[in-house]
Amino acid sequence: MLIVMLMLFLSACNTESTSQSVSLNEEVKEEPTSNEEEPNNKTDEAVREELGKEEDNQEEEVRAVYQVSDKSTVIPLAEDIDENVVLLTFDDAPDRYSLDIAETLRSLDANAIFFVNGHFISTPEGEDKLRKIHDMGFLIGNHTYNHPLLSTISEEEQKEEIVSLNNRIEEIIGERPKFFRAPNGVNTDYSKQVVQDEGMVLMNWTYGYDYFEPYMNKGKLTTAMITGEGPEADVPYSLLKPGANLLMHDREWTSAALADIIKGLRESGYEMVDPNLIQIK
């Protein structure tokens, strides 16, 4: 009997030892599970990067600091925003000199809006020019498809001139224009409504001289744009003021004068406003 009892006791001890060993092995096997999940945990660098993106998105949502007034000038949305700015705009793009104009702007760290005519982007070459200007960071505006005087065509034609160009520009660069300028600055009540329906900002200008024959000259144009005066265009006084909206065109003499115009305006205390900072209504 003693022998039998001793054998039972030893068997029980072996069973408990085996059970403890199995339990320990199971615990050891469970530990790698949490280690396998660690690679999915975000590093500090990844977290900082995500936070940075969130901050960038928030900045994009609230970055507009200017608006376009009823007189087409650019005015600050807050008192602490610099008002001594001018807006550079170029109509009839992208004809022969728009790329040169864009390169000059970029070299001088100045921004602008290029108002596009549809007939200039009806060829692969025109499309390529538009893409390049857009890829350089410049905003593209709508200047109608065929540059008609809107007051002389039907409402249906007015809508077609505006909307078809928006569609065409979007096909090429993936974005619809945010600004509209009518040929010769002539709008109608109907065209204004179409522009509003399209979510664009209606814009004319403060002054511009490169379409007057006396100013189709680099030197004269430079002086006129810097001073705001155009005596040979019946403007013997200065139209230069904070927020002035400066009209220029895709022209050889404009391209030639542009660098001096920008430098002269800066020497006069004005900076070129970034159109991306303008509120879209």
C-alpha positions as CSV (number, residue, x, y, z in Angstrom):
1,M,0.0,0.0,0.0
2,L,2.8,2.4,0.8
3,I,4.4,1.7,-2.5
4,V,1.1,2.4,-4.4
5,M,0.5,5.6,-2.5
6,L,4.0,6.8,-3.3
7,M,3.5,6.1,-7.0
8,L,0.2,8.1,-7.0
9,F,1.9,11.0,-5.2
10,L,4.8,11.1,-7.8
11,S,2.3,10.9,-10.7
12,A,0.3,13.8,-9.3
13,C,3.4,16.0,-9.0
14,N,4.4,15.2,-12.6
15,T,0.9,16.1,-13.8
16,E,1.0,19.5,-12.0
17,S,4.5,20.2,-13.3
18,T,3.4,19.4,-16.9
19,S,0.3,21.6,-16.4
20,Q,2.5,24.5,-15.2
21,S,4.9,24.0,-18.1
22,V,2.0,24.1,-20.6
23,S,0.6,27.2,-18.9
24,L,4.0,29.0,-19.1
25,N,4.4,28.0,-22.8
26,E,1.0,29.4,-23.6
27,E,1.9,32.7,-21.9
28,V,5.1,32.8,-23.8
29,K,3.3,32.3,-27.1
30,E,0.8,35.1,-26.3
31,E,3.6,37.7,-25.8
32,P,4.7,38.0,-29.4
33,T,1.1,38.9,-30.3
34,S,1.5,42.3,-28.7
35,N,5.0,42.7,-30.3
36,E,3.5,42.0,-33.7
37,E,1.1,44.9,-33.3
38,E,3.9,47.4,-32.5
39,P,4.9,48.1,-36.1
40,N,1.4,49.4,-36.7
41,N,1.9,52.0,-33.9
42,K,2.7,55.5,-35.3
43,T,6.2,56.9,-34.6
44,D,6.6,60.4,-33.2
45,E,7.7,61.6,-36.6
46,A,4.6,60.2,-38.3
47,V,2.3,61.8,-35.7
48,R,4.1,65.1,-36.1
49,E,3.7,64.8,-39.9
50,E,-0.1,64.2,-39.6
51,L,-0.5,67.1,-37.2
52,G,1.4,69.3,-39.6
53,K,-0.9,68.2,-42.4
54,E,-3.9,69.0,-40.3
55,E,-2.5,72.4,-39.5
56,D,-1.9,73.0,-43.2
57,N,-5.4,72.1,-44.1
58,Q,-6.7,74.4,-41.4
59,E,-4.5,77.2,-42.8
60,E,-5.9,76.6,-46.3
61,E,-9.4,76.9,-45.0
62,V,-8.8,80.3,-43.4
63,R,-6.0,81.7,-45.5
64,A,-8.0,84.3,-47.4
65,V,-7.0,87.7,-46.1
66,Y,-8.2,90.0,-48.9
67,Q,-11.4,90.5,-50.8
68,V,-12.3,92.2,-54.1
69,S,-14.4,95.4,-53.6
70,D,-17.3,96.5,-55.8
71,K,-14.7,98.8,-57.5
72,S,-12.4,95.8,-58.2
73,T,-9.8,96.9,-55.7
74,V,-8.2,94.5,-53.3
75,I,-9.0,95.3,-49.6
76,P,-7.8,93.6,-46.4
77,L,-10.2,91.5,-44.4
78,A,-8.5,92.6,-41.1
79,E,-6.8,95.7,-39.8
80,D,-3.4,93.9,-39.4
81,I,-3.2,92.9,-43.0
82,D,-0.9,95.0,-45.3
83,E,-3.1,97.3,-47.5
84,N,-0.1,98.5,-49.6
85,V,-0.5,95.9,-52.3
86,V,-1.5,95.9,-55.9
87,L,-2.9,93.0,-58.0
88,L,-1.3,92.2,-61.3
89,T,-3.6,90.8,-64.0
90,F,-3.0,89.8,-67.6
91,D,-5.8,89.5,-70.2
92,D,-5.8,87.7,-73.6
93,A,-3.7,84.8,-72.3
94,P,-2.1,82.6,-73.4
95,D,-1.2,84.3,-76.6
96,R,2.4,84.8,-77.7
97,Y,4.0,86.3,-74.5
98,S,2.2,84.8,-71.6
99,L,4.9,82.2,-70.8
100,D,7.6,84.9,-70.9
101,I,5.4,87.0,-68.6
102,A,5.0,84.1,-66.2
103,E,8.7,83.4,-66.1
104,T,9.4,87.0,-65.3
105,L,6.9,87.0,-62.5
106,R,8.3,83.8,-61.0
107,S,11.9,85.1,-61.2
108,L,10.8,88.2,-59.2
109,D,8.6,86.2,-56.8
110,A,5.5,88.1,-57.9
111,N,2.1,86.5,-58.5
112,A,-0.8,87.4,-60.8
113,I,-4.0,86.2,-62.5
114,F,-4.0,85.2,-66.2
115,F,-7.3,85.8,-67.8
116,V,-7.7,83.3,-70.6
117,N,-9.5,83.6,-73.9
118,G,-10.9,80.3,-75.2
119,H,-9.6,80.6,-78.7
120,F,-6.0,80.7,-77.4
121,I,-6.4,77.2,-75.9
122,S,-8.1,75.5,-78.8
123,T,-4.8,73.9,-80.0
124,P,-2.4,71.5,-78.3
125,E,0.1,74.3,-78.2
126,G,-2.3,76.6,-76.4
127,E,-3.3,73.8,-74.0
128,D,0.4,73.2,-73.2
129,K,1.0,76.9,-72.5
130,L,-2.0,77.0,-70.2
131,R,-0.8,74.0,-68.3
132,K,2.7,75.5,-67.9
133,I,1.3,78.7,-66.5
134,H,-1.0,76.9,-64.1
135,D,1.9,74.5,-63.0
136,M,4.0,77.6,-62.2
137,G,1.4,78.5,-59.6
138,F,-0.6,81.2,-61.3
139,L,-4.4,81.4,-61.1
140,I,-6.3,81.2,-64.3
141,G,-9.3,83.5,-64.9
142,N,-12.1,83.5,-67.4
143,H,-12.1,86.2,-70.2
144,T,-14.8,84.5,-72.3
145,Y,-14.3,82.0,-75.1
146,N,-14.2,84.3,-78.1
147,H,-13.8,87.8,-76.5
148,P,-17.2,89.3,-77.6
149,L,-18.7,92.4,-76.3
150,L,-21.3,90.7,-74.0
151,S,-23.8,93.5,-74.3
152,T,-24.2,92.8,-78.0
153,I,-25.0,89.1,-77.8
154,S,-28.0,87.1,-76.5
155,E,-28.2,85.7,-73.0
156,E,-27.8,82.2,-74.3
157,E,-24.6,83.2,-76.1
158,Q,-23.3,85.0,-73.0
159,K,-23.8,81.9,-70.9
160,E,-22.1,79.8,-73.6
161,E,-19.1,82.2,-73.7
162,I,-18.6,82.0,-70.0
163,V,-19.5,78.4,-69.0
164,S,-18.0,76.7,-72.0
165,L,-14.7,78.3,-71.2
166,N,-14.9,77.2,-67.6
167,N,-15.5,73.7,-68.8
168,R,-12.6,73.8,-71.3
169,I,-10.1,75.2,-68.7
170,E,-11.2,72.5,-66.2
171,E,-10.5,69.8,-68.8
172,I,-7.0,71.1,-69.3
173,I,-5.8,72.0,-65.8
174,G,-8.4,70.2,-63.6
175,E,-9.7,73.4,-62.0
176,R,-12.4,75.9,-62.8
177,P,-11.6,79.6,-62.9
178,K,-12.2,81.6,-59.7
179,F,-12.3,85.0,-61.4
180,F,-14.1,86.5,-64.4
181,R,-13.3,89.6,-66.4
182,A,-15.5,90.6,-69.3
183,P,-14.0,91.8,-72.5
184,N,-13.6,95.6,-72.4
185,G,-15.0,95.5,-68.9
186,V,-18.6,95.4,-70.2
187,N,-21.0,93.2,-68.2
188,T,-24.7,92.7,-68.4
189,D,-27.1,91.9,-65.5
190,Y,-27.3,88.4,-67.0
191,S,-23.6,87.9,-67.3
192,K,-23.2,88.9,-63.7
193,Q,-25.7,86.3,-62.7
194,V,-23.9,83.6,-64.7
195,V,-20.6,84.6,-63.0
196,Q,-22.3,84.3,-59.6
197,D,-23.9,81.0,-60.5
198,E,-20.4,79.7,-61.5
199,G,-19.0,80.7,-58.1
200,M,-16.5,83.3,-59.6
201,V,-15.5,86.7,-58.5
202,L,-16.4,89.4,-60.9
203,M,-13.5,91.7,-61.6
204,N,-12.7,94.8,-63.7
205,W,-9.7,97.0,-63.0
206,T,-8.3,100.2,-61.5
207,Y,-6.0,101.2,-64.4
208,G,-4.1,99.9,-67.3
209,Y,-2.3,101.5,-70.3
210,D,-0.7,98.9,-72.5
211,Y,-3.7,98.9,-74.9
212,F,-3.3,102.6,-75.7
213,E,-1.1,103.3,-78.7
214,P,1.2,105.9,-76.9
215,Y,2.0,103.3,-74.3
216,M,2.9,100.4,-76.7
217,N,6.4,101.2,-75.7
218,K,8.5,99.7,-72.9
219,G,9.7,103.0,-71.3
220,K,6.4,104.9,-71.5
221,L,4.4,101.9,-70.2
222,T,6.8,101.3,-67.3
223,T,6.4,104.9,-66.2
224,A,2.6,104.9,-66.5
225,M,2.2,101.6,-64.6
226,I,4.5,102.7,-61.8
227,T,3.0,106.2,-61.3
228,G,-0.5,105.3,-62.2
229,E,-0.6,108.3,-64.6
230,G,-1.4,108.2,-68.3
231,P,-1.6,111.7,-69.6
232,E,-1.6,110.5,-73.2
233,A,-4.7,108.4,-72.3
234,D,-6.5,111.3,-70.7
235,V,-5.4,110.4,-67.2
236,P,-3.1,113.2,-66.0
237,Y,-3.4,112.2,-62.4
238,S,-2.3,109.1,-60.5
239,L,-4.7,106.1,-60.1
240,L,-2.1,104.2,-58.1
241,K,-3.5,103.5,-54.6
242,P,-3.5,100.7,-52.0
243,G,-5.3,97.7,-53.5
244,A,-5.2,98.9,-57.1
245,N,-6.1,96.3,-59.7
246,L,-3.6,96.7,-62.5
247,L,-4.7,95.6,-66.0
248,M,-2.1,94.4,-68.5
249,H,-2.2,92.2,-71.6
250,D,-0.3,89.5,-73.4
251,R,1.8,92.0,-75.5
252,E,5.4,92.3,-76.4
253,W,5.9,95.7,-74.9
254,T,4.2,94.6,-71.7
255,S,6.5,91.6,-71.4
256,A,9.5,93.8,-72.0
257,A,8.5,96.3,-69.3
258,L,7.2,93.9,-66.6
259,A,10.4,93.5,-64.6
260,D,10.9,97.2,-64.3
261,I,7.2,97.7,-63.5
262,I,7.4,95.3,-60.6
263,K,10.7,96.7,-59.3
264,G,9.3,100.3,-59.5
265,L,6.1,99.4,-57.7
266,R,8.1,97.8,-54.9
267,E,10.3,100.9,-54.7
268,S,7.1,102.9,-54.3
269,G,6.1,100.8,-51.3
270,Y,3.8,98.3,-52.9
271,E,3.9,94.6,-53.0
272,M,2.3,92.3,-55.5
273,V,-0.6,90.5,-53.7
274,D,-1.0,86.8,-54.1
275,P,-4.4,86.1,-55.7
276,N,-4.6,82.9,-53.7
277,L,-5.1,85.0,-50.7
278,I,-8.3,86.6,-52.1
279,Q,-11.6,85.5,-50.8
280,I,-13.8,83.6,-53.3
281,K,-17.5,84.5,-52.8
